[in-house]
Amino acid sequence: MFQRHDESIQDGKSINFNVIAPRLNAPSQTEAVARETEMAQNKILYSAKLDENMRRSAYFETNKRTVKSNIMLKFVTKAMDIKLRGEANFTTTLEDPIELLKRIEQFMKKSADAEYDFLDFWEANQKFFAMKQGTTKNLMHFKEQFLRQAEVLQDLYGVAWFRDFAVKTKAYAAIASTDTAAQNKFKDDIFIAVLAIGFLCNCDWTRTAPLMLDLQTNYCREVEYYPKTVSKAQDMLKIHMQLETTSLPLSKTIGR
């Protein structure tokens, strides 16, 4: 029989079952009949090893998700939860509880006394603007991650983050100078409006590029369909993905 690898952790890392997957051994016999017999036996043994490896791998993946869930629900503070969920690889690399614990350790070692405000400010900006959905991440999960990181930046910049930008836009200039209520509302809503566009831009570009092109084309025709909230942006993306298999342009649906 083959040797079992019961340890799920080796050298501080979870076992990679692809690495320890069984291999079909070539026969050592040289005589034809004996060689054929040995090969048949090797295949039987290989099949048994492969089934066992696949079974253990499936159990292991289930156990990893369970352990991660227990860590997040029972042992992580609300503040740590926000930090972890803001990580770009929270739903990928950090699905592994070993990697999750390592990331928690990194955060815990970073004491308030050791934090340099300027560096934290830059890292928060860098993380937000470099955030990408990727081809496999769920849209809802990415939206949650995107908004959490936006809250971090809002805390750093303050509530008037984009108000200075708002007054420089063409849309603001189009508001009558005497309509101060409309001007103030535009400035109040600018943060969410910018987030909506950032959300569209940072989603998986391989799927959203046609949508962005349609939005830009309509804007050039003085027909604006750009969303003003992240929720509307999400709805627009869902509709766009449903239309990917049809020939209908976005304007036929969004503009109704």
BELTAPE-V951133 format. One record per helix or strand. SS is the DSSP state (hx for helix, st for strand). FROM is the first residue (numbers start at 0). TO is the last residue. If there is no record, write none. Layout:
# BELTAPE-V951133
ss->[SS;SS]
from->[FROM;FROM]
to->[TO;TO]
This chain:
# BELTAPE-V951133
ss->[st;st;hx;hx;hx;hx;hx;hx;hx;hx;hx;hx;hx;hx;hx]
from->[8;12;31;77;92;96;111;116;138;162;169;179;204;229;249]
to->[9;13;74;84;94;108;113;128;156;165;172;201;219;242;253]
